[in-house]
Amino acid sequence: MIDFLDDAPVAGSLDTAWHAGRPSPGHDPAPEIQVHAYTEHTVILRQSKSVHYEAPFLFLLFGNDRALLIDTGATSDPDHFPLRATVDALIEDWLMRNPRAQYGLTVAHTHGHGDHIAGDGQFSDRPGTVVVAPGLDDVTAHFGLDGWPDHIAELDLGGRVLDLVPGPGHQSAALVFYDRHTGLLLTGDSLYPGRLYVEDRAAFAETVDRLPGFCATRPVSHILGCHIEMTTTADVDYPVGTTYQPDEPPLQLTTAHLHTLRRVLAETAGQPGSHPSGDFIVVYTS
């Protein structure tokens, strides 16, 4: 059995070039899903922009008893987006190196928007698999998040424990996942190098107020959201629907960006529209 808390957080590698689409229409020879091993027990996946312009990032985390897949991408059709086959192959490979008589899979979500849940149906008949529905009642009941959004829950994958922090504001059932093994804070669409769409100002502000205190008591190696939409030029993003982004910044952000986001929310309270803020853009939708 693996001791996932030994010498945690374990350093991982983000030394990869994320595939950012192709400049001309037509067949993209790159795979539909880019796979990058952050550690031997942690995999980051990115849906190709040639399959869907959102190109969301997904995360597969292995524990002793089961794996956790966070989000299922923007495309349901396995012929165009073979997520189930990719995850099955990754789990099979991990089990070859770490044999188990039985091994489960939990499919959960950073939030319930369509570009993060479209592939759920690919796992509906998979043995030993639990797909957590993305609705607020389903999320709170499954993870024991009583008193939402003020209660933090724990998810134990078998020695590998994650903290689940309520993160509404972008979407009502949004979650932030903190992985104690790697120190990764997975923020979904609440913080990433792109357009941060705020659906509920009060709830989003409370989420952003909650996270710095949480991070102050834990080692955070990187903040990883689910998209890259910015260019490497401060305040400049790629237009919605872009399928080729040759000048992308890195995916990873830091806890300093949380403090910047808190400041921007305070400075723009009550104001409409978009507010460029260097590495991200706050967009109020109402």
N, C-alpha and C positions, 0 to 999 in steps of 0.2 A: 504494500500500500504506500502511496505517496504522501509525505508530510507537507501539505501545501502551506502550512504556517511556519515552516522552518526557514529562517533567514528571510522572511518576507519583509518588504516587497522584493520580488525577484525582478531583476532588470530584463527588459525585453528589447527587441530591435524594431525600429521603424525605418530601417535603411532599405527603402524600396521606392521605386518610381511608380506611383499610381497611374494606371492607364486612364487617360483623360479623353478618350474618343479619337476620331480620325477627321482630317480636314475636309474630306470629300465624301459624298454619299456612296453607298455601295457596301459590299461585304467587308466586314471588319475581321481580319484574321485573328485578332486577339480573342481569348476565351470570353464567354458571356459573364463569367464570374472570375475575378482576380482573387487569388488566394495567397495570403501572406502569413507565415508563422511568426507571430510576435514572440512567443516562447514555445517550448515543446508542448505545452498544455493550453495554449491560447492562440486562436486563429482569427485574423481579421479578413473579411471578404468584402469586395466591392462589386456591385452590379455594374456592368459595362454601360457607358453612356450610349453606345450603339444599340443597346436593348431598350433603355429608358433614360431620358435626359436627366432624371433625378439622381441616378447613379448612387443610391444609398449604400452606406457601409453597414455591414452586419458583423456580429461577433459570436464566435463559438468557443465556449469555455469548458474544459474537461475537469471533472472531479473524480473521486474514487468510485462513486456509485452511479453517476449520470452526467451527461453533458447538458449545457444550457446554450440554446441558440437564441440570440437577442435580435429580433426583427426578421422578417422574411421577404423584404424587398418590394419592388414596385410592379412586378409582373407575375401573373398567375400561371401562365402556360408553361409547363415544363419543357416543351420543345424549344421555346425561346429563352427560357430561364431555368436551367436544370438544377434548382437549388437542392431538392431532395437527393438527387443522385450525387451532387457534390458533397453534401453533408454526410451522406451514408459512406462515401469513399473516405472522407476524413476520419470518421469514427472507426471504420474498419482498420485504417492505417494505425490509428492511436491504439486500438485494442491489440493489434499485432505486437506492438511494443510494450503494452501494458495489459496483459491478458486478464479477463474477468469472465466468470461464468455467466453473469447477467449484467446488462448495462442499459440504462434508460436515457431518455432525452426529454427535456422540457423546452418547449418553444414559448417564449415570452416576448414582450414588446416594450420599446421605449415609449410608445404612444400609439394611438389607434388610427392615424391617418393612412390613407390608402397605399402610399408608397413605402409603408413599413409593415403591412399585413397582407399584401396581395398573394404571397406564396403560402399562406397558412394551409390552404387546401391540399397542397402536396404532401402534407404530413398527417392528414386526417385518418388514414388507414395504416400508418406506420406502427408496428408492434412496439410496445414498451414506451410509448410516446404520449406526453400530455401537452396539448396545445391550450395555452391560457387565452381565453377570449379577451379581446382588447377593451371591452366595456368597463366602466368604473366599478360596477357591482361585482363583475367577474374578477377583476384585478384585486380588489380589496378582500374579497372572500378567499381567493386562492392563496394569497400571500399573508393573510392575517393582518391586514393593514387597517385595524380598527381605529376609529377616531381620525380618519383621513381629513386633512393632509398633515396632521401633527405627529403622527406615529411613524417611526422607522422600523422596518421589519428585517429579519435575516433569512437568507436562503442558503441552505447547506447542500452542496452538491456531493457531499461525502468528503469531509476534511477541507474542502474549499468553500469558504463562506463569503457571501456577498451581502452587503447592506443595501436595502432598497429604500430610497428616499423619495417620498412623493414630490412630484415636480410639475403640478398643473400650472396652466397659464398659456402655454402654447396649445395645449389640448387638455381636456379635463381629466384624463386618466394617465397623464404622462408620469413616467418613473425615471429616476436617475439610479444607475447601478454602480456601486463601489465594490471593486474586487480586491479583497485583502491580500490575495496572493501576489498580484502584480502592482497594486497601488493605482490601477487605472480607474478613472472616474468617467463613466459612460453617460453622456448627457443628452443623447438623442438630438432633438431639434431645439433644445433649450439653449445650447451654446455650442457653436461650431463656426468655422470660418465662412460665413455666408449671411443670408438674410434671416434674422430671428423674428419670426412672425408672432406677434403677441395678440392672442385672441381675448384673453381676460387680463386686463392690466393689474388689478389687485392681486389675483392669484399668482401671476408671473412675478410681481415684485416680492411677494412672500417667499416664493421659491428661491429667487436670487438672494434674498436676505438669509434664507435658511442654509444655503450651501457653504458660504465662507466659514461659518461656525463649525459645521460638520467637518470641513477640510482642515481646520486649524488643529484638530485633535487626531489627525490621521496622515500618514505619508501619502501624498498624491504624486505619482510619477508623471502622468500626463492626463489631460482632459481630452477625450475623444468624442466628438459628436458624430453625426450620421451623414454629413454632406460636406463637400467643398464647393463653394459658389463664388468665392472672392478671386481676384487676381493678386499678383504679388505687389501691386500698387495699392497703397493705403486708400481705403474708402471706395475702391472701384471693384464692382462685382461683374460677373458675366450675366447677360440678360437671361430671364427665365426661358427655358426651352433650349438653351445652348447644348449642343452635342459634341463640341470639341473645345477643350479648355487647356491649351498648351502652356499657359502661364499660371498654373495653380500654385498656391502656397502649400505648406505642409498641412496635414490634417490636425496634428496635435496642437493644443493650446495649453495654457498654464493657469494656476489658481489666480495669478495676477489679472487674467482676463475676467474672472468673476468680479473682482473689485472694480474693474473698469465698467463692467456691465451694470453694477449697482449704481455707480456714479451717473452713467448715461440715463438710466431709468429715472433717477432723481431729477436730473437736469431737464428731462423732456416730459415730465409728468404733466398730463393735461394737453399736450401738444399732439396733433395728428401727424400722419405721414411717416416718412422714412428718415432715419437719422444715422448717417455714416459715422462709424466710430473706429476707424483704423482697420482692425482685423475682422470686423463684422459690421452688420447694419441692422439696427433695431427698426422693425416695421410694425406700426400699430395698425391692426386691421379693423378696429372699431373705435 
